[in-house]
Amino acid sequence: MEIIILGSACASCKKLEKNTREIVEKLGVPVRVTKTDDFMVMMSYGVVRTPAIAVNNKVILSGSVPDYYQLHDLLKKHLVV
């Protein structure tokens, strides 16, 4: 499994990355978390508003930073089978 955080070095993108890494660790799911600010990669996912999260190459969030608990629920839904 893989999570990619798509976004620049803005505060929102950093917050989303930090919270995502913390949540994945707490869930104990074996998943690789990476971050990219490569515009071409973002375009390949169809992302025009950042930050965004892609789980296994599917964008599940774009253009907002949910609070910690909303993000937890979203990731849990997409990571835990």
Backbone as a chain_set.jsonl record, in Angstrom:
{"seq": "MEIIILGSACASCKKLEKNTREIVEKLGVPVRVTKTDDFMVMMSYGVVRTPAIAVNNKVILSGSVPDYYQLHDLLKKHLVV", "coords": {"N": [[0.828, -1.176, 0.0], [0.333, 2.274, -0.609], [0.629, 5.717, 0.156], [0.404, 8.897, -1.168], [1.25, 12.18, -0.627], [0.288, 15.049, -2.127], [1.513, 18.109, -2.916], [2.757, 21.44, -2.229], [5.302, 23.111, -0.327], [3.779, 24.376, 1.537], [2.107, 25.494, 4.555], [-0.303, 24.101, 5.019], [0.035, 21.773, 3.496], [2.223, 20.631, 4.788], [1.108, 20.172, 7.318], [-0.884, 18.303, 6.666], [0.708, 16.182, 5.755], [2.174, 15.572, 8.111], [0.102, 14.833, 9.919], [-0.986, 12.67, 8.515], [1.145, 10.817, 8.498], [1.353, 10.334, 11.28], [-1.163, 9.198, 11.848], [-1.175, 6.89, 10.228], [0.861, 5.468, 11.434], [-0.284, 5.043, 13.984], [-2.489, 3.478, 13.258], [-1.208, 1.212, 12.499], [-0.859, 0.047, 10.043], [0.781, -1.49, 7.35], [2.146, 0.627, 5.315], [3.479, 2.731, 2.808], [4.417, 6.063, 3.019], [4.721, 8.883, 1.094], [5.775, 12.103, -0.158], [5.189, 14.56, -2.606], [6.114, 17.393, -4.521], [6.09, 17.769, -7.124], [4.913, 19.18, -9.958], [4.124, 17.976, -12.374], [3.592, 15.362, -11.618], [1.441, 15.813, -9.9], [-0.402, 16.767, -11.773], [-0.735, 14.453, -13.275], [-2.348, 12.992, -11.638], [-4.592, 14.457, -11.819], [-4.939, 16.526, -10.081], [-5.709, 19.743, -9.119], [-6.035, 21.406, -7.037], [-4.339, 21.824, -4.075], [-3.583, 20.857, -0.696], [-3.387, 17.331, -1.519], [-4.359, 13.873, -1.274], [-3.374, 10.708, -2.288], [-4.304, 7.367, -2.313], [-3.014, 4.333, -2.979], [-2.809, 5.11, -5.687], [-5.233, 6.409, -6.136], [-6.991, 9.366, -5.873], [-8.129, 10.61, -2.864], [-8.69, 12.844, -1.477], [-8.722, 16.331, -1.934], [-7.642, 19.675, -2.042], [-8.205, 20.539, 0.552], [-7.715, 20.525, 4.146], [-8.552, 18.249, 6.3], [-9.731, 18.058, 9.743], [-7.873, 16.421, 12.381], [-9.264, 14.103, 13.278], [-11.212, 13.667, 11.321], [-9.525, 13.135, 9.166], [-8.307, 10.828, 10.144], [-10.518, 9.039, 10.132], [-11.072, 9.002, 7.377], [-8.667, 7.949, 6.277], [-8.581, 5.485, 7.603], [-10.809, 4.256, 6.522], [-9.942, 3.835, 3.898], [-7.637, 2.34, 4.179], [-7.807, 0.177, 5.961], [-8.897, -3.072, 5.772]], "CA": [[0.0, 0.0, 0.0], [1.09, 3.521, -0.701], [-0.047, 7.003, 0.255], [1.208, 10.004, -1.677], [0.768, 13.52, -0.329], [0.579, 15.901, -3.278], [1.428, 19.515, -2.539], [3.998, 22.209, -2.108], [5.849, 23.194, 1.026], [2.937, 25.292, 2.307], [1.766, 25.034, 5.903], [-1.38, 23.107, 4.93], [0.608, 20.535, 2.979], [3.05, 20.081, 5.856], [0.209, 19.679, 8.353], [-1.512, 17.088, 6.156], [1.72, 15.128, 5.763], [2.462, 15.213, 9.504], [-1.034, 14.105, 10.471], [-1.1, 11.396, 7.806], [2.183, 9.911, 9.015], [0.99, 9.959, 12.652], [-2.34, 8.324, 11.808], [-0.765, 5.605, 9.66], [1.626, 4.784, 12.475], [-1.227, 4.609, 15.015], [-3.313, 2.402, 12.721], [-0.371, 0.027, 12.392], [-1.016, -0.534, 8.712], [2.022, -1.401, 6.586], [1.927, 1.492, 4.155], [4.568, 3.679, 2.545], [3.928, 7.431, 2.858], [5.671, 9.771, 0.433], [5.237, 13.415, -0.499], [5.795, 15.145, -3.798], [5.685, 18.726, -4.946], [6.294, 17.762, -8.577], [3.697, 19.62, -10.633], [3.739, 17.001, -13.397], [2.995, 14.229, -10.908], [0.113, 16.272, -9.474], [-1.266, 16.812, -12.959], [-1.035, 13.081, -13.694], [-3.457, 12.555, -10.793], [-5.72, 15.344, -12.05], [-5.053, 17.426, -8.932], [-5.497, 21.164, -9.406], [-6.043, 22.082, -5.735], [-3.56, 21.093, -3.088], [-2.954, 19.542, -0.724], [-4.201, 16.186, -1.908], [-3.851, 12.57, -0.853], [-3.717, 9.564, -3.139], [-4.072, 6.069, -1.698], [-2.916, 3.335, -4.054], [-3.0, 5.818, -6.96], [-6.572, 6.989, -6.245], [-7.11, 10.58, -5.07], [-9.249, 10.513, -1.929], [-8.881, 14.162, -0.882], [-8.03, 17.386, -2.677], [-8.007, 21.066, -1.814], [-8.55, 20.879, 1.925], [-7.034, 19.797, 5.207], [-9.54, 17.911, 7.321], [-9.147, 17.996, 11.076], [-7.17, 15.164, 12.647], [-10.198, 12.978, 13.413], [-11.796, 13.424, 10.001], [-8.475, 12.491, 8.381], [-8.19, 9.478, 10.695], [-11.628, 8.239, 9.608], [-10.888, 8.86, 5.933], [-7.576, 7.003, 6.027], [-8.985, 4.176, 8.099], [-11.753, 3.723, 5.528], [-9.226, 3.441, 2.687], [-6.476, 1.502, 4.451], [-8.14, -1.02, 6.723], [-9.828, -3.93, 5.034]], "C": [[0.873, 1.239, 0.0], [0.166, 4.715, -0.583], [0.915, 8.042, -0.289], [0.517, 11.308, -1.3], [1.219, 14.392, -1.492], [0.43, 17.347, -2.85], [2.791, 20.144, -2.386], [4.506, 22.161, -0.668], [5.038, 24.15, 1.894], [2.578, 24.679, 3.655], [0.683, 23.961, 5.878], [-0.85, 21.762, 4.467], [1.455, 19.848, 4.051], [2.192, 19.482, 6.966], [-0.437, 18.367, 7.914], [-0.526, 15.919, 6.16], [1.996, 14.639, 7.184], [1.334, 14.374, 10.087], [-1.205, 12.739, 9.81], [-0.096, 10.395, 8.34], [1.842, 9.427, 10.434], [-0.157, 8.948, 12.658], [-1.965, 6.94, 11.279], [0.004, 4.801, 10.707], [0.689, 4.241, 13.559], [-2.108, 3.467, 14.535], [-2.529, 1.103, 12.581], [-0.496, -0.692, 11.063], [0.303, -0.4, 7.96], [1.795, -0.632, 5.292], [3.103, 2.443, 4.029], [3.935, 5.051, 2.3], [5.034, 8.256, 2.228], [4.977, 11.098, 0.163], [5.947, 13.91, -1.743], [5.25, 16.54, -4.028], [5.886, 18.884, -6.451], [4.97, 18.052, -9.289], [3.213, 18.601, -11.664], [3.093, 15.759, -12.761], [1.584, 14.604, -10.461], [-0.861, 16.289, -10.644], [-1.638, 15.401, -13.416], [-2.167, 12.473, -12.854], [-4.709, 13.412, -11.01], [-5.942, 16.338, -10.923], [-4.75, 18.85, -9.363], [-5.514, 21.991, -8.121], [-5.299, 21.221, -4.735], [-3.904, 21.616, -1.699], [-3.949, 18.468, -1.138], [-3.543, 14.923, -1.386], [-4.321, 11.544, -1.87], [-3.356, 8.295, -2.377], [-4.124, 5.042, -2.814], [-3.339, 3.93, -5.4], [-4.407, 6.364, -7.183], [-6.644, 8.204, -5.322], [-8.35, 10.466, -4.19], [-9.555, 11.85, -1.264], [-8.109, 15.179, -1.694], [-8.57, 18.746, -2.27], [-8.403, 21.436, -0.408], [-7.698, 20.072, 2.895], [-8.088, 19.5, 6.267], [-8.901, 17.929, 8.703], [-8.623, 16.579, 11.315], [-8.123, 13.963, 12.645], [-10.903, 12.655, 12.102], [-10.784, 12.698, 9.107], [-8.277, 11.047, 8.849], [-9.272, 8.577, 10.105], [-11.488, 7.988, 8.112], [-9.804, 7.834, 5.606], [-7.949, 5.598, 6.469], [-9.912, 3.488, 7.088], [-11.011, 3.171, 4.31], [-8.059, 2.485, 2.927], [-6.807, 0.186, 5.131], [-9.197, -1.806, 5.987], [-10.748, -4.644, 6.005]], "O": [[1.984, 1.252, 0.53], [-0.931, 4.732, -1.142], [2.09, 8.07, 0.076], [-0.655, 11.514, -1.614], [2.41, 14.459, -1.797], [-0.658, 17.772, -2.463], [3.824, 19.476, -2.41], [4.162, 21.26, 0.097], [5.552, 24.677, 2.88], [2.734, 23.475, 3.858], [0.752, 23.003, 6.648], [-1.246, 20.722, 4.994], [1.405, 18.627, 4.2], [2.506, 18.415, 7.493], [-0.528, 17.424, 8.701], [-0.885, 14.8, 6.527], [2.046, 13.434, 7.431], [1.58, 13.324, 10.681], [-1.535, 11.762, 10.482], [-0.446, 9.246, 8.608], [2.02, 8.251, 10.749], [-0.117, 7.961, 13.392], [-2.398, 5.928, 11.831], [-0.191, 3.593, 10.838], [0.85, 3.104, 14.002], [-2.442, 2.577, 15.316], [-3.113, 0.02, 12.547], [-0.266, -1.898, 10.974], [0.888, 0.683, 7.93], [1.311, -1.182, 4.303], [3.654, 2.903, 5.03], [3.029, 5.186, 1.477], [6.146, 8.328, 2.753], [3.753, 11.203, 0.244], [7.149, 13.707, -1.914], [4.082, 16.826, -3.763], [5.855, 19.995, -6.979], [4.031, 17.26, -9.223], [2.008, 18.391, -11.805], [2.157, 15.185, -13.317], [0.647, 13.821, -10.618], [-2.011, 15.871, -10.51], [-2.75, 15.185, -13.897], [-2.857, 11.557, -13.3], [-5.765, 13.122, -10.447], [-7.017, 16.929, -10.819], [-3.68, 19.136, -9.9], [-5.063, 23.136, -8.11], [-5.594, 20.037, -4.571], [-4.459, 22.707, -1.561], [-5.164, 18.663, -1.113], [-2.347, 14.893, -1.095], [-5.488, 11.51, -2.26], [-2.246, 8.162, -1.861], [-5.134, 4.896, -3.503], [-4.117, 3.334, -6.144], [-4.746, 6.746, -8.303], [-6.387, 8.088, -4.124], [-9.461, 10.256, -4.676], [-10.561, 11.982, -0.568], [-6.974, 14.927, -2.099], [-9.779, 18.95, -2.164], [-8.893, 22.543, -0.181], [-7.056, 19.088, 2.528], [-8.474, 20.381, 7.035], [-7.681, 17.829, 8.829], [-8.9, 15.661, 10.542], [-7.807, 12.922, 12.069], [-11.16, 11.487, 11.808], [-11.138, 11.767, 8.384], [-8.1, 10.147, 8.027], [-8.98, 7.478, 9.632], [-11.755, 6.885, 7.637], [-10.0, 6.959, 4.762], [-7.657, 4.627, 5.77], [-9.8, 2.288, 6.842], [-11.411, 2.149, 3.752], [-7.547, 1.885, 1.982], [-6.14, -0.82, 4.888], [-10.251, -1.283, 5.625], [-11.609, -5.417, 5.584]]}, "num_chains": 1, "name": "protein.A"}
